[in-house]
Amino acid sequence: MSTSTIEIAGREGERVRLTSEQLAELAVRVEGPLLRPGDDGWDEAVLVWNGMVARTPALVLRPTTAHDVVAAVGFARDHGLLLSIKGGGHNIAGTAIAEGGLMLDKSPMRHVTVEPDARLAHVGPGCLLKHVDQATQAHGLATVLGFISETGVAGLTLGGGLGYLTRRFGWTVDNLEEVEIVTADGNIRTANREENADLFWAIRGGGDNFGVVTRFTFRLHEVGPTVYGGLIAWPFERADEILRAYQTFTAEAPRELAVWLVLLRAPAAPFVPEEWHGKRICAMSVCYSGDLDDVDEALAPIWALRDPIVDLLRQQPYIQLQSYLDATEPKGNHYYWKTEYLAELSDDSLSTTRDLFAECPIPEAQIGFLHLGGALNEHAWDDGAVGNRDARFATGVNGMWEPDEPNADTFRQWVHEAWQRLRPFSTGGNYINFQTADEDEARIRPTYGANFDRLVQVKRKYDPDNLFRANRNIRPQARAG
């Protein structure tokens, strides 16, 4: 009887032939399904958020346990396969998919266990933000997660993580207590500040360069279940006034108040007056998570900007606010972003942002700021690989368009050129989760600053052969800066 074979991408760019017997051997060692193109579940497994990602794996394993992950990691290591890891598939660079390789799709691992008395949440690596928020908010608790509910917890966390609660409690990884992780040697390790502390340090911002996390344990805080927030917007013609006010009140705002300021074209949504559809506006996405008796004082500077064209600020469940912006990032569109961290909002940075949006040719682009300053700035620079402790704002030029957009190349070039005009205001660092696929190691090194060389040392220890390379890669052979 003849043995059938398939070709799969190897780690060094070569093609590896696997026999049906070898695949069958892997399949019997795991509880989750091993999928090939055309199998049930394949289309769902290989779907990622950014439609610009045009890659397809050769095989997908959907693990259900840490032991499944051990088997997959060992198989990829022993056969020299190109391995990629998918959590929520929401990474803009599409790192979940390595072309022609083996992909681990962790989406079946969606368990959440909350210990309300200990204020801990144990979270599976396939969870989306909404799964964690729903479970923790049942107890009036939350941890620092992002602000799009369809984002995967694993990728968000391993890249550092930021959201509406960052001003109060720091980066997401500042609230990470422990992980269970499968390293390249196939061992299941526990990593925290005492056990495998160097590995725990590295994964707090270093991405999935060091292994496959199979459990996260987060510290929880009293938040909600009701907060105050939503969306408020004014005409772009008032941009100078709005930007100056934002500059002023973010310098004095309580940490319970997080405000994203975004310049965009008004969507054709029911809550937007029809005469404003498609017109340029200045919008603020607001989350006040403090004592609701103090809302009037906290939001007074925003309400002082009278005559908004949209005002949806109100009391609402925290989990509702966490999904408020989901519709602004529909799955399947093409996304091309360039971002930086800022230490302050200078007059020049604000005027440059205003001018860029005034001339922006992309109908669905967004340019703006996320206010992050607070708790994260109080940690030592080397408290976790995430670094960037001088960041108080994130800024970015976020391009989005339909898959069949004829001007896509022009739009992408415009985003790149606009980004170059914002870079002089940067701290030099940026958010690794927002880096696009065309940003190489030269961009990754300054992301971590003084922490980069230490990351390389940890990489050499736990993944000397660079098995985990389908990511924003920290190569074990990287030279010291």
N, C-alpha and C positions, 0 to 999 in steps of 0.2 A: 504494500500500500504506500502510495506516495505521500510525502509530508508537505503540506502547504506552508508558505512563508509569507510574512509581510515585511515591508521595509519601514524603518522608523529612524528618525533623526538621532544621531549620536551627539555627544557633548562637544566634540571637536569639529563638528561640521560634516563628519562622515555619515554614511548610511549603514545601519545595523539591520541584519536580517534575523527575524525571530520566527521560530517554527510554531506551528499550531500546538505542538506538545509543550513548548515552553510557556505559551500563553495559558494553556490549560492548567499547567502547574501553578501559575500565579492565581488563576481564577479559583482553584480549590483551596487556596490558602487564605482567602479573604471572604468576609461576609457580604461586602458590598459588590455591586455588579461591575464587571469589566466590559466596557462598551467599545464597539467598532462602528464606523459610519453606517447609518441605516438602522441600527438597533433602537429599540424603544428607549426613550430618554436621552438619546444622543443630541438632538437639536436643542433641548433645554440645557444640557450640560455645557455645550460649547457656545452658548449665547452670552455675550458680554455687553455691558452698557454702551461703550463707545463704538458706534458703528464704523468708525474709521479703521478699526482693528480688523485687518483682512488676513487672519491666520487661522489655521485649522490643525488640531492635533491629529495624530494617527490613532491614538488610543486614549480612552478616558477610564480612570478608576474612580468610583464614587465610594470612598471609605465610610464605614459606619462606626469604626472603633479605632483606637490608637494602634491596635495590633494590625489592622488593615494597613495603616500608614507605614508601620514597620516593614511589612511585606513589600509594599510598593517601593519604598525607599531602597530596600535591599535589592530588589529586582532591577531598578534603574541603575543603581551603583554597580552591580555585578555585570550588567550587560552594556555599560557605558552609554546609557540612554539620556537624551535631553529631557529634563523633568521640569514641569511647571506646576504651580499651585494656585488653585482658585478658591477663594472664600465667597465673597459676594459678586465678584466679577465687575466691580464698579471702578477699578483703577483706570485713570485716563490713558495710561500707556498700554493698557491691555496686557499686562504682564502675566495674567492668568493662563495665556495660551502661548506655548512655544510651537512654532511651525513644525508640523510633522513629528512632534514628540509625544511623550506620555504626560497627560495632565491628571493631577489629583483634584477632583471636584469635591470639596468638603461640604457642600450644601446639605447633605443628609445629616450632618452632625450639628443639629440645631437645638440641643438641650440647654435649658436655663434653670438653674437652681438658686433660689434666693434664701439667704439666712438673714432675716430682718433684724434679729437681736444682735448678731455679730456685724451687721451692715456689710455683708459680702454677697457677691453674685458670682456663681461659677457658670461660665458661658462656653458653649461649644463653638468651634471655629467656623461653622457654616452659618451662624446666626447673622441676620441683618439687624440694623439698629433698632428697628421697630419691635423685634422679638424681645430684646433686652429691656427696652423702655416699657413695654406692656407688662412684663413680669415684675420689674422693680417698682413701677408706679402703683401697682396694687398695694404696696406697702408705704406709699408716699416717699419713695427713695429713688435716686438716680445716680449714675456716674457720668463722667464727661465723655460724650460721644459726639458725632457730627450733627449735621442739620438737614440731611436728606435721609429719610427713613429706609430707603432701599439700599443704602451703603452697607457693605460687609464689615462686621466688627473686626475681623482678623486683619485685613489690610489697613483699615483706619488706624488700629492700635499700633501695629508694628511700624507704621510710618510716623508715629508720634501722637497723632490724633488731636483735633481741635473742634470746638463747638461752642454753643451758647454758654456753657458752664465753665469754659476755660478761664475766664477772668476770676472766678471764685475759687477754682480748684486746680488750675494748671492744665498742662497737656493731659491727654488721655493716659499716657504712660506714667504720669505722676500719680495716677490712681490705680495702677496695676500692682497687685500684691504678689502674684505668682503665676507661673505658667507650667503646663505639662508640655514637653516638646520632644519630638523624635529627631535626633541628630543624624548626621550622615553615616555614622557607624552603626545605625540601626538601634541604638539604645533609646529607651524612654526615660527622660530625665525630668526631675522637678527643678525649677529654677526660681529663686527668689533672692532677697538681699543677703541671705545666709548660705544657702545651698546653691552651688554652681553660680556664684554671684557674678562672675565675669560674663557668663552667658546671659544672665538676666539683665545686666547692664547693656549688653549689645542689642538684645532684641527690643529694648525700649527705645525705638527709633531707627534701628538698623534694618528694618524690613525683614523679609523671610530669607535672608542670606545665611542663616545659621541653623535652620531646621524647620520642621513642620510643627507648628503649635497645635495641640489637640485639646487644650483647655486653657481658658483665661479665668483668673480670679480677680475681680475688681472690688475696690473699696467704694461704698455707697454713701450718699449724703442725703439729708432731708431736703427734698425739692418737690414742689407741687403737693398734691396732684393738680392743683390749679395754679396757673401763672398768669401774667398779664403780657400781652404782646399781639403781634400780627404785623400788618403792612400799612404803611402810610406813604403818600407820594405827592409831589408837587411838580409844576411845569419845569422843564429844563431851563427855561429862560431865567429862572431864579437860582441857577446853579451856584453862582458866587455867594449868594446869601446862605444857601443851604450848606455848602461846603465850609464856610466860615463858622457857622453855628455848630456843625459837626466837630470841627477842630476844637472849638471852645468847650463844648459840653463833654466830649470824651476825655478831656484832660481832668475833669472834676467828677465824672459819673461814679456812683457807687458800684462796687464790683457785682452786685446783683443785677446790674443792667448791662446787657450786651446788645449792641446795635450794629448791624451791617448796613453800610450805605452803598447803593448800587445805582449806576447810571445805565438806563436801558430804554428801549422803546416799549411803550405800554402794550400789553397783550390784549387781544380781542376777547377779554374775559367778561363775564356778566357783572362783576363788581367794578369794572372800569367804564365810566361814561363813554358812550359810543364815539363822541366827537374826539376823544383822546386816543382811540385805538391807533397803534402804529406811530404815535408821536413820542418824541424824546421826553423822558421824565427823570426826576431824581427820587428814588425810593429808599425807604429805610425798613429793614426787617428787624423787629424789636422783640426782645425777650427780657422781661423783668421777673426774676425768680425769687425775689425777696418777700418781705411782709407786705401783703396787699394793702394794708393800711397806709403804707408809705408810697404808693404808686403816684399820687398826685405830685409829690415833691420830686420823685425820681424822674418822672417824664415831663416835668414842667418845661424844660428847654425845648423839647420836641413840640409840645402843644403851643409854645410861643411862636412857632413858625406857622402862622395862621393860613387859612384858606387852602387846605390840601385838596387835591382833586380826587383822592382816595383816602379814606380813613377807616381801617378795619381793626384798629387797636381795641382790645377788649379782654376781659377775663376768659380764659379757655383752658382746657386740659393741656398739660405739658405734652402729652403724646400727640395731641392734635397740632400743637405748634411745631413739634419735631418733624411733622410731615407736610408742613405748610408750603414748603418750597419744592416739593417733589415734582410738581407739574412743570417747573421751569427747566428740568433736566430729563426729558423723555428718553427712554431707552431706545437705542438704534440710530439716533441722530449722530452726526459727526461733531466731535469736540476737539478743539485745539486751544490750549490755555498756556499762558506764560505768567508766572507769579514771582513775587519777591516778599520778603519781610521788611518792615520799616520800624525804626526806633521812634519816629515821631511823624506828625503830619506837618510838614513845612509848607509855607505859602507857595513855594515853587512846585512842590509835589501836587498840591491841590490844583493849581492853575494848569499844570501839564495834563493832569487827569481830565479836567474840564475840556481842554483843547482837543485831546485825543478823541473824546466821545463826540464832540461837535463835528469832527471830520470822519468818524468811523463809518465805513461803507457796508458793514455787515448788519443786516436787519435784526438779527437775534443775538448780537453781541452784548456783553455786560462788562462794565469797567467799574471798579469800586474798591471798598475797604472793608475788612473785618476787624473789629476792635477786640484785641486779645490781652492787652496789658493788665497785669495784676499778679495773681498767684504764681504764674510761671516764672516771672522775673525774680522771685525770691529764692529760687533754688540755685545751687552752685552750677556753673557751666557744665561740669562733668557729671551731674546727677542724671545718668542715663545718656545714651548715645544721641538722643534727640537734640541736645544742645540748644542753640538759638535762644538763649535766655535774655538776649537784648531785644527781642521782638516785642513790639507793642501793637502792631497792626500787620495784617497781610494785605497786599494789594495785587491785583491781577487784571489781565486783559483776557477775557474768556470768550472765545469764538465758538459759535454753534451754527450749524446749517444742515439742511436736508441731505440725504445721501446722494441725490442726483443734482446737487447744486453746480451749475456750470462755471461759477466763479470761485470754486473752492481753492484753487491754487493762489489766486489773487488774495482771497480772504486770509489764507494761512500766512502769506507773506506780509500782509498788513499787520496781523497780530504780532509777528516776529519783530517788525520794525517799531511798532508801538511799545513793545516790551523794552527795546533798547533805549527808548526815551525815558522809561521809568527806572531803569537800573541805577542811574546815578544816585537815587534816593535810598537805595537798598542798604541793609545791614551787611550784605554779602551772603546771607543765608537765604534759604527758601524751604518750602514745605515739600518734602520728598514725594508725598502722595499726589501732588499736583504737577509733577514733572512729566513731560511728554516723552514719547518714545525716541525722539531725535536728540535728547539730551544725554551726553556721554559722561564718562568718568570725570572729565574736566569740570563738569557741572556738579557731579555728586560730591567731589572732594570738599568744595566750599560749603556745601549743605551742612556738613558735620564740623567744619572748622577744625579746631584743635583736637576734636575727638576722633578724627578720621584714622590717624595712625594706630590708635588703640583698637579701633574696629578691625583693622587689618590683622592685628595680632590675634584677636579672638577668632577671626575667620580662619587663620592658619591652624589654630588649635582644634576647632570643631569641624571645619570643612576644608581641609588642605587641598583637596582635588577639585574644589569649586563645583560640587554636585548641584548646589542651589545657586544657579546663575541666571535663571530666567526671571530677572527682577531688576531693580536699580542696583546693579551688581557692584559689590565690594570685592575685588579680586584678591585672593591670598598673596599674589605676587606683586601687588601694588607697591610702588616705592614710597618711602617716607617723604612727607612734605617738608 
